[in-house]
Amino acid sequence: MGKLEGIWNGIKNFLKGVVNFIVDVIIGILDFFRDVVKWFKNKYLDPNRHTPFIGDENKIKDMLKTAPVKDVGLFKGVYDQQTDEITDMAVVEADELDAKTKEVLGNDALVILS
């Protein structure tokens, strides 16, 4: 099973057992480095074990079963390759994504970060 397939399966399994998860609401524009990169850096991830990723909430909102409150949403999480589970996740909703986040996501629903 590839990393992407593992992440999708992990998201599905994680959401089955989760009632509440973190939702950050940003008034204004989401900043990739402040709101995404810093969040992952604060997790002190092991690159041999953890796979950080982000996803476009609008493209995967059916999986999340939530209606976005803001115009855009970003799903960010950590996939643990050893346990085949999503260990951390959060949704960030904002009025707009910054240029770097748009560039990183492109047209993809899910992007593995390195």
C-alpha positions as CSV (number, residue, x, y, z in Angstrom):
1,M,0.0,0.0,0.0
2,G,1.4,3.4,-0.9
3,K,1.7,6.4,1.4
4,L,-1.3,8.2,-0.2
5,E,-3.6,5.2,0.1
6,G,-2.4,4.7,3.7
7,I,-3.2,8.3,4.5
8,W,-6.7,8.0,3.0
9,N,-7.4,4.8,4.9
10,G,-6.0,6.4,8.1
11,I,-8.3,9.5,7.6
12,K,-11.3,7.2,7.2
13,N,-10.4,5.1,10.3
14,F,-9.5,8.2,12.4
15,L,-12.8,9.9,11.6
16,K,-14.8,6.8,12.5
17,G,-13.7,7.1,16.1
18,V,-13.5,10.9,16.4
19,V,-16.3,13.1,17.6
20,N,-14.3,16.3,18.0
21,F,-11.0,17.4,16.4
22,I,-9.3,20.8,16.3
23,V,-10.8,23.5,14.0
24,D,-8.8,26.7,13.8
25,V,-10.6,29.7,12.3
26,I,-8.5,32.5,10.8
27,I,-10.1,35.8,10.1
28,G,-8.2,36.8,7.0
29,I,-5.7,34.9,4.9
30,L,-4.1,31.6,6.0
31,D,-0.4,31.9,5.9
32,F,1.4,28.7,4.9
33,F,4.5,29.2,7.0
34,R,2.8,30.5,10.2
35,D,-0.4,28.4,10.1
36,V,0.9,25.2,8.5
37,V,4.6,24.7,8.7
38,K,4.9,26.0,12.3
39,W,2.1,23.6,13.3
40,F,4.1,20.6,12.0
41,K,7.4,21.9,13.4
42,N,5.9,22.0,16.8
43,K,5.1,18.3,16.5
44,Y,8.8,17.3,16.4
45,L,8.1,14.6,13.8
46,D,10.4,11.7,12.9
47,P,10.8,11.8,9.1
48,N,11.4,8.0,9.1
49,R,8.1,7.4,10.9
50,H,5.7,10.4,10.3
51,T,4.3,11.7,7.0
52,P,2.9,15.2,7.3
53,F,0.2,16.2,4.9
54,I,-2.3,18.8,4.0
55,G,-5.6,18.5,2.1
56,D,-8.1,20.9,0.6
57,E,-11.2,20.6,2.9
58,N,-13.5,21.6,0.1
59,K,-12.4,18.6,-1.9
60,I,-12.6,16.1,1.0
61,K,-15.4,17.7,3.0
62,D,-17.7,14.7,2.3
63,M,-15.2,12.6,4.2
64,L,-15.1,15.1,7.0
65,K,-18.9,15.4,7.1
66,T,-18.7,19.1,8.0
67,A,-19.8,22.1,6.1
68,P,-17.1,24.8,6.0
69,V,-18.0,28.0,7.9
70,K,-15.4,30.1,6.0
71,D,-14.8,30.3,2.3
72,V,-11.8,27.9,2.3
73,G,-10.6,25.1,4.6
74,L,-7.4,23.2,5.0
75,F,-7.0,19.8,6.6
76,K,-3.6,19.1,8.1
77,G,-2.5,15.9,9.7
78,V,0.3,13.5,10.5
79,Y,0.3,9.9,9.3
80,D,2.3,7.4,11.4
81,Q,3.7,4.9,8.9
82,Q,4.6,2.4,11.7
83,T,1.1,2.2,13.1
84,D,-0.7,3.0,9.8
85,E,-2.8,5.6,11.7
86,I,-3.5,9.3,11.6
87,T,-2.0,10.5,14.9
88,D,-2.8,14.3,14.7
89,M,-5.1,16.3,12.6
90,A,-6.7,19.7,12.5
91,V,-8.9,21.7,10.2
92,V,-8.1,25.4,9.5
93,E,-10.8,27.6,8.1
94,A,-10.0,31.0,6.7
95,D,-11.3,33.7,4.4
96,E,-8.6,32.9,1.8
97,L,-5.5,30.9,1.3
98,D,-2.1,32.6,0.8
99,A,-0.2,32.2,-2.5
100,K,2.2,29.6,-1.0
101,T,-0.6,27.3,0.2
102,K,-2.3,27.6,-3.1
103,E,1.0,26.8,-4.9
104,V,1.7,23.8,-2.6
105,L,-1.9,22.4,-3.0
106,G,-2.2,23.1,-6.7
107,N,-5.2,21.1,-7.9
108,D,-4.5,18.2,-5.6
109,A,-6.9,17.2,-2.8
110,L,-4.0,15.8,-0.7
111,V,-0.3,16.7,-0.7
112,I,2.4,14.9,1.3
113,L,4.9,17.4,2.7
114,S,8.6,16.7,3.1
